Amino acid sequence: MTQMTTAAAIVRWLLAQKVIINGDVDPYFPGVFAIFGHGNALGLGDALSDAQKEIPTFRGQSEEGMGLAAVGYAKAMRRQQAMVVTTSIGPGALNVVTAAGTALANRLPMLVLSGDTYQSRNPDPVLQQVEHFGEPSTTVNDAFRAVVRYWDRITTPSQILTSLPYALMTMLDPATCGPVFIGLPQDIQAQSFDFPDTFFAETVHTIPRPRASADETSKAIELIEKSHKPVLVAGGGVHYSLAESELVKLAAKFNIPIVETMAGKASVSWSNPLLVGPLGVTGSDPVNTLIAESDLIIAIGTRLQDFTTGSWTLFGEKTIIAINTARFDASKRRAVAVVGDAREVISELTSSLSAKKSAAWSDRALELKRQCELDRNSRRELSSDLPTYAQVVIATNDMARPDDYVLTAAGGLPGELNNNWLTKSIATFDCEYGFSCMGYEISGAFGAAIAQKEMKKSGRVIAMTGDGSYLMLSSDIYSAVLHDYPLTLILCDNGGFAVISRLQTGNGADSFRTMITENPAAPRVDFVAHASAMGADTYRVHTVAELQRLLVETQESKKVVVIVIDTAPTTWTEGGAFWEVGVPTVSNKGAVKEAREKIDSAKREQRIF
């Protein structure tokens, strides 16, 4: 037995947890994002200071940003490692709720350790405490219950002996993987206890790969054998299972075309003729045509979000096979569930199937893929007063090296990258569109840059953001500068929340409080000066040719590079499936009535069960 504080025991336990990655034994918790304050500075902070040679602690600029950096790291590591996020009590903790929701929506691991009010209640109410008159045990940390997979509050030191292992198993299990939260009252952090030494023994974990039941696999094989025009839908689970090469083998052996969700993009390189492109609302019309012509959807590792399914109009009444580690996801909308690890299930299908599909079907898929390329080329050549989002994306894609890692999130850029970014190598694309969290672009890029360096990748993280997301959360430019992690940020300034303005006007409403240009006298932010003030090497360009020149000149830079370019506010990549939005059912505006009629008409094709 060893006597130590609860905080010291937590840190020592974290250090003992290892995981096998590519045959090597690595820390499962490779680092901590921290903002120290009232509630964690003197307990957990002191313990982390003592262990700083064994586990690095990164100073964040905002708690939300730290959490999003942890999400970006976990995504880049394909869910094989998890970062720790520690905050003070009250507002510091609550600031992480958005990031926890982002991790939960994307099924990504993150360990949140937040300070909490005194378990003894002797000094209550303390600084930053919100009191609940009828529920004295409730604190603001209870807000995390809705956005994590596992929640606990430590009320006596011995509880970490069971709570921490349960939390870790939640993150390691592919079926339950997501963020976990543990509240640490200040007095409990500092309290000592005789902990058993075996609790701190090095433990090497492997991420489990559950096999599907024979009955489920047999049913899937039967349906695939009978189909004439099947399509493989690659979701984010393909990346998390490291199943990219197995997916390609299955497609090639049986002549089955592949399409990708937003999370599944970069499962297959664009050079592979069986990859057709992205499907859904932010997908392309030719790919959605392929889905319409298919007779079987084989959805792998996707939660079938509305942007993938066209609000459930794209798949109609087609048969869906859903391969997923979580039965919840595998059973949606009467799908034939195959509950198991994607790589293992795909490998079994490859060895069990016999009938290769008609060359006419793969020829049709290739024809539609070529139409995607023609559409992209037309967007490259479009005449516009300002560069369009599509032109900026294509220009950046042209200059990107195979090992470069591109990242974006909410707003108009996800659809533009989904359609116009052609993957050069596997697992080099991250669009946070599970939660569509504005602000992820910069913080997530910081986390991804840490991952790139740990994996010894030669490529550079290239983050793309709009001015709206930048203004929401840009402080992790300074985090990357402070901790010396190079990355490139391309800031497309179109004068406001232009994609939401498009959503308004495209559905009969007025553009309202979305564009800064609504007030011609409104000052515009000098993003070059702002980013420069945080220590970035910052440039303003006016053309895609200037952008490309700078990307080449700075690709070996050891600094944070920010490139600002004004972009067209109303020119977008068109196409994609139907998306159900809340257009009023009653209105005095003719344009709104017309938009509602279109919604009602499209909903007639909706798969509701």
Secondary structure as UniProt FT lines:
FT   STRAND          2..5
FT   HELIX           6..16
FT   STRAND          17..21
FT   TURN            22..23
FT   STRAND          24..27
FT   STRAND          32..34
FT   TURN            38..43
FT   HELIX           44..50
FT   TURN            51..54
FT   STRAND          57..59
FT   HELIX           63..76
FT   TURN            77..79
FT   STRAND          84..87
FT   HELIX           91..94
FT   TURN            95..96
FT   HELIX           97..105
FT   TURN            106..107
FT   STRAND          110..116
FT   TURN            122..123
FT   TURN            127..128
FT   TURN            133..134
FT   TURN            136..137
FT   HELIX           140..147
FT   STRAND          150..153
FT   HELIX           157..159
FT   HELIX           160..172
FT   TURN            174..176
FT   STRAND          179..185
FT   HELIX           186..190
FT   STRAND          192..195
FT   HELIX           197..200
FT   STRAND          203..205
FT   HELIX           214..226
FT   STRAND          230..234
FT   HELIX           236..240
FT   TURN            241..242
FT   HELIX           244..254
FT   STRAND          258..260
FT   TURN            262..266
FT   TURN            270..271
FT   TURN            273..274
FT   STRAND          275..278
FT   TURN            281..282
FT   HELIX           285..293
FT   STRAND          296..300
FT   HELIX           306..309
FT   TURN            310..313
FT   TURN            316..317
FT   STRAND          319..324
FT   HELIX           327..330
FT   HELIX           332..334
FT   STRAND          336..339
FT   HELIX           342..352
FT   HELIX           359..380
FT   HELIX           389..399
FT   TURN            402..403
FT   STRAND          405..408
FT   TURN            411..412
FT   HELIX           413..420
FT   TURN            426..427
FT   STRAND          429..431
FT   TURN            438..439
FT   HELIX           440..454
FT   TURN            455..456
FT   STRAND          461..466
FT   HELIX           467..472
FT   HELIX           476..483
FT   STRAND          487..493
FT   HELIX           498..505
FT   TURN            506..508
FT   HELIX           516..518
FT   TURN            520..521
FT   HELIX           527..533
FT   TURN            534..535
FT   STRAND          537..541
FT   HELIX           544..553
FT   TURN            554..556
FT   STRAND          560..566
FT   HELIX           590..603
FT   TURN            604..605
//
